[in-house]
């Protein structure tokens, strides 16, 4: 009996890490599918608004549900989030199943719960070597046709991709236990499990340059 128990214990210790990795891979796939749907909604938005990217009032309000706090525009209702008009199920599409909150904000253990959205773009500014995508100023909105190399142009990704979310924090690492890897949507419509350089943490004001592999 003791031998059987020992064998079961050994098998469990071997299988549990694999099961955990498989579970996270499934969550990451759901998250990537969410971003693919966001990309489709973006394309529909371009078609309706002369190729412009969305006009919206704060970091979180490009899509999603109403959150629980007003930072980043979290209390903005769903009908005032522009991409929602092009999405069927905004509550599910805007929520990453691996959402682990935001280390940049005390007490933010889940971005979707706080702000109604698990995905972050560059709003109103160039930051972390990435050109802005959206704005609250209709006169400064980029167009889809502005990008010379759309396969490298970041549009939106997991909420914690910005470099001011330190990789040392477990909250930053939604999908990977060690690396700065995130699901990212690019302007050509593809979603990539993308690895950023750790140096992005010091690149807040660094000029975008597509030769880095992203901009």
N, C-alpha and C positions, 0 to 999 in steps of 0.2 A: 504493500500500500504506500509506504513512504517513497519507494522508488517511482511509483506512478505519479505521486504528488510532485516529486522533484522534476520529473520529465515535463509535466504540465507547466510547472513554474519556468523551466528553461524555455519551452516553446512560447509561453506568453511573453517572456522578456525579449524573444526574438521577433515576435509578430507585432507587438504593440507599437514600436517605432514605425514599422511599415504601414500599419493601419493609420497612424497619425499623419504620416506623409501623404497617404492616399486621400485621406479626408481633406487635408489642406489643398491638395491638387484639384479636388472636385470643387472646393470653394473658389479657388483661383479661376477655374474654368467658368463658373457662373459669373464671377466678376468680369472676366474678359467678354463674355457674351453681353453683359449689361453695357459695356463700353462700345461694343459693336452696334447695339441698338441706339446708343447715344450718337454714334457716328452717322447712322442712317437718318436720325432726326436732324442732325446738323445739315446733312445734304438737302433735306426737304426745306429747312429754314433758309439755306442759301438760295434755293429756287424761288422762294416766296419773297425774299428781301434783297434782290439785286446782288447776290453773292456775299452779302455781309454776314459777319458772325453776330451772335445775339447781343442785344442791348438789354442789360439788366442791372439792378441796383446795388449788388454787393457780391462778395466772394462766393457765397453758397447758393445764390438765387437763380442760377442758370436753369436748374430743373429740380424736381423732387417734391417732397411733402412739406408741411409746416412743422418746424422743429419746436423745441421746448424753450429756447432762449434766443434773444434778439441779436447776439453777436453774430457777425458775418451775414446778417439779414435772415437769421434762422426763423423768425416769426412770419416771414413773407408767405402768404397763402399760395397753394398750388396753382391757382389760376393766374397768378402774377409772375410765374416762372416760365420764361418764353419757350423752352424746348418741350414743355409738357403738352403743348398743343399738337405735337408731332409724335407723341408716345402713347401707347395703349395702357400701360400699367405703370404709372410713374413711381408709385410707392416701391415696387420691387426693382425696377430698373435703376433707381437712384440709390439703392442700398447694397453695398458690398457685404457678402456674408462673412468676410474676414475683417470687417471694420472693427478696429481696436482703439478708436478714439484719436486724440491729438495731443502729443506731449507738449505742444506749444501753448496749450490752454489748460490751466489747472481744472481738474474735475471733468474734463471731456473724455469720458471713457468710451463713447460711441459717437462718431461724427453725425451719422444719420439721425440718431435720437436728438442730438443738440441742434442741428441745423437743417435737417430734412434732406441731406445730400452727403453721400460718401465720396464724391468726386470733385476735384479741384482743377481749375484752369488758371491762366494768368489773366487777371482782371485789372484793367486800368493802368497797368505798368509792365515794363519788361523786368524780369527778375530771374535770378539763377540761370543766366545765359539762355533764357527762352523769351522770345518776343511775345508781347501781349496778344491775346486772342479776342477778348471781349471787353466791354466798357459800359459805363453809364452815360457816355457822351456819344450821341449819334453821329457827331461830326468827326470822331476819331476811331470809328470802328474799322478794323481790318476787313478786307475781302478775301474770299477763298482763293481768288486768282492772284493775290499778292505774293504768294509763296513760290520762290524759285525752285525749291526742292521739297515738294510736299511729303515725300516719303520720310523725311527727317524732321518735319515740323510738328512739334508737340502741340496737341489741342487740349487734351484733358487727361487726367489720370487719378489714381488713388489719392485720397485727400492729403496724405503725408509725404508726397513726393518732393515738396519744396525743401531746399537745403537747410532752412531754419528749424527743421524737425531732425534732431541729431540721431544718427544711426545707433548711437550707444543706448538709446531708449528703445525698449521692447515695443512700446506703442507705435513707434515709427515703422517697425518691420511687420507689416500686416501679413505678408505671404512668405517671407523667408526669415529663418532664425538669425541670420548673420548679415546678409548683404543688403545693399540699397537697391532692391529690385521691386519694381511696381508694374502693374498692368497700365499701359499708356496707349491712348488713342492718338494716331497721327493723322495729318491733314489729307492723306490719300485714302483714308478709311480703314487702314489696317490697325489691329491692336497687337501690341508686342509686350511680352514680359521683359521689360527693359531694365538694364543695369546702369545706374548712374555712377559716375566717379565719386568717391568719398569727398573729393575736393569741392564738390558742389556746395558743401556746407559753408565755404568761404567765398561763394560766387554770387552773392546777392546783387551786386552792381556790375558784374562782368558782362561785357558786350556779347550778344549772341553771335555765334559763328558756326555755320553748318558743318565746317570741317571737323568739328568735335564728334559728329555723328547725330547731333540733335540741335535744335535751336528754337 
